[in-house]
Amino acid sequence: MRARREYDITIPEFTGALEKEDETAFEALWSGEVGPGPLPQANPELAKSFYENGLSDFQKGDYASAELNFKLAVALDPNKDDFQAGLAKTRKIVQSREAKAAALKAIYLEEENKHHQAIKWMSRAVELDHETAEYRYDLARMIEAYGRDLNSARMNVLLALDRKPGKVDYLILFAKIQTRLGEFADAKRTYKKNPLPRSH
């Protein structure tokens, strides 16, 4: 069995709690009635309280609870740059952790020969985290091996190479995809970029 890839995953858990007087704001935010704007009656003081709770949660590493508090702060007072910045920074961390969780699940599913599901979960990892080249590479690798959309595989490995130019594994996969697409001259040029000796 192929060794499992290490993704160093930490899955955040929601541990925050709302006081009784805050339940109305919470329900309004998550009911879908409010939308992206402020709550019906903006409350700067309550917003500040949520923001301060978010800062405290962030410093403790409780990013899921921090994100919730920042969301409520922004909903109650959307014009504060600090509130928006806190939410953006926290959301990026939460999404990065969710991406790691999705990538790890994809690797486990691949090892269980559940290839379609593996591609689905690795796609989710890429959707959550566009910046990590390894997710793009693994998605391209899975599509090339088990899927049908070679153009999608090519696009993802190219984006991975954009993040990590010259990475040998990425170049080899790119050349393999080019060959399967009938782009033999391009594949030959890609292989020439590979610094490792090749057997003939």
C-alpha positions in Angstrom: 0.0 0.0 0.0 1.3 3.4 -0.9 2.4 5.5 2.0 -0.1 8.1 3.1 0.8 11.7 2.4 1.2 13.8 5.5 -1.0 16.9 5.5 -0.4 17.9 9.1 -4.1 18.5 9.7 -5.8 20.2 12.5 -9.6 20.4 12.4 -11.0 23.3 14.3 -14.1 22.8 16.5 -16.7 25.4 17.3 -16.5 26.0 21.1 -18.1 29.5 21.2 -21.3 30.3 22.9 -23.7 33.2 22.7 -25.2 35.0 25.6 -29.0 35.1 25.8 -29.2 38.8 24.7 -27.1 38.0 21.6 -29.3 35.2 20.2 -31.5 37.5 18.2 -28.5 38.9 16.3 -27.2 35.4 15.7 -30.5 34.1 14.4 -30.9 37.1 12.1 -27.4 36.7 10.7 -27.8 33.0 9.9 -31.5 33.0 8.9 -30.7 34.2 5.4 -32.9 37.2 5.9 -30.1 39.7 6.5 -27.8 39.0 3.5 -24.4 40.6 3.3 -25.5 43.9 4.8 -25.9 45.0 8.4 -28.5 43.6 10.8 -31.8 45.5 10.8 -30.7 47.6 13.7 -27.0 48.1 13.7 -25.5 48.1 17.1 -21.9 49.4 17.3 -21.5 48.5 20.9 -22.6 45.0 20.5 -20.5 44.8 17.3 -17.4 45.9 19.3 -18.1 43.3 21.9 -18.3 40.5 19.3 -15.1 41.9 17.7 -13.2 41.8 21.1 -14.5 38.2 21.7 -13.2 37.4 18.2 -9.8 38.8 19.0 -9.7 36.8 22.2 -10.7 33.6 20.4 -8.1 34.2 17.7 -5.3 34.7 20.2 -6.3 31.4 21.9 -6.3 29.6 18.5 -10.0 29.0 18.5 -10.4 30.2 14.9 -13.9 28.8 14.3 -15.3 30.7 17.2 -13.3 33.8 16.2 -14.7 33.6 12.7 -18.3 33.5 14.1 -17.7 36.5 16.4 -16.1 38.5 13.6 -19.0 37.7 11.3 -21.4 39.0 13.8 -19.3 42.1 14.4 -19.3 42.8 10.6 -23.0 42.2 10.3 -23.7 44.7 13.1 -21.2 47.3 11.9 -19.9 46.6 8.4 -18.0 49.9 8.1 -15.3 49.1 10.5 -12.1 48.1 8.7 -10.7 46.3 11.7 -13.8 44.0 11.8 -13.5 43.2 8.1 -9.8 42.6 8.4 -10.3 40.3 11.4 -12.9 38.3 9.5 -10.8 38.0 6.4 -7.7 36.8 8.2 -9.6 34.3 10.3 -11.6 33.0 7.4 -8.4 32.3 5.5 -7.0 30.2 8.4 -10.3 28.3 8.8 -10.5 27.6 5.0 -6.8 26.5 5.0 -7.6 24.0 7.7 -10.7 22.8 6.0 -8.7 22.4 2.8 -6.2 20.2 4.6 -9.0 18.1 6.0 -10.5 17.7 2.5 -7.1 16.8 1.0 -6.4 14.2 3.7 -9.8 12.6 3.1 -9.1 12.5 -0.6 -5.8 10.6 0.0 -7.6 8.1 2.3 -10.3 7.6 -0.3 -7.8 7.1 -3.0 -6.1 4.4 -1.0 -9.5 2.7 -0.6 -9.9 2.7 -4.4 -12.8 5.2 -4.2 -11.4 7.3 -6.9 -14.4 9.3 -7.9 -14.9 10.4 -4.3 -11.2 11.1 -4.0 -11.2 13.5 -6.9 -14.3 15.2 -5.5 -12.6 15.8 -2.1 -9.3 17.0 -3.7 -11.3 19.4 -5.8 -12.8 20.7 -2.6 -9.4 21.2 -1.2 -8.4 23.2 -4.3 -11.6 25.2 -4.1 -10.9 26.2 -0.4 -7.2 26.8 -0.9 -6.1 28.1 -4.4 -2.5 28.8 -3.2 -1.2 25.4 -2.2 0.5 23.8 -5.2 0.4 20.3 -3.7 -3.4 20.2 -3.8 -3.4 21.2 -7.5 -0.8 18.6 -8.3 -2.6 15.8 -6.5 -5.9 16.8 -8.2 -4.2 16.7 -11.6 -2.6 13.4 -10.7 -5.9 11.8 -9.7 -7.7 13.1 -12.7 -5.0 11.8 -15.0 -5.0 8.4 -13.3 -8.8 7.9 -12.7 -10.7 10.6 -14.4 -11.5 11.6 -18.0 -11.0 15.4 -18.2 -7.3 15.6 -19.2 -7.7 19.3 -20.0 -8.6 19.9 -16.4 -5.7 17.8 -15.3 -3.4 19.9 -17.5 -4.8 23.2 -16.1 -4.2 22.1 -12.5 -0.7 20.8 -13.0 0.2 24.1 -14.9 -1.2 26.1 -11.9 0.9 23.9 -9.6 4.0 24.6 -11.7 3.2 28.3 -11.6 3.6 28.0 -7.8 6.6 25.7 -7.9 8.4 26.1 -11.2 10.7 23.2 -12.2 9.4 20.7 -9.6 10.3 17.4 -11.0 7.1 15.4 -10.1 5.0 18.2 -11.6 7.0 18.3 -14.8 6.8 14.5 -15.2 3.0 14.6 -14.7 2.7 17.5 -17.1 4.6 15.7 -19.8 2.6 12.6 -19.3 -0.7 14.5 -19.7 0.7 16.2 -22.8 1.6 12.8 -24.3 -1.9 11.5 -23.6 -3.4 14.5 -25.3 -1.2 13.8 -28.4 1.0 16.9 -27.8 4.2 14.9 -28.4 6.5 17.8 -29.3 5.4 19.8 -26.2 5.8 16.7 -24.1 9.4 16.3 -25.4 10.2 19.9 -24.5 8.7 19.4 -21.0 10.8 16.3 -20.5 13.9 18.3 -21.4 13.2 20.6 -18.4 13.5 17.6 -16.1 17.0 17.6 -14.6 16.9 13.9 -13.6 18.3 11.3 -16.0 15.7 9.2 -17.8 15.9 5.6 -18.7 15.4 4.7 -22.4 
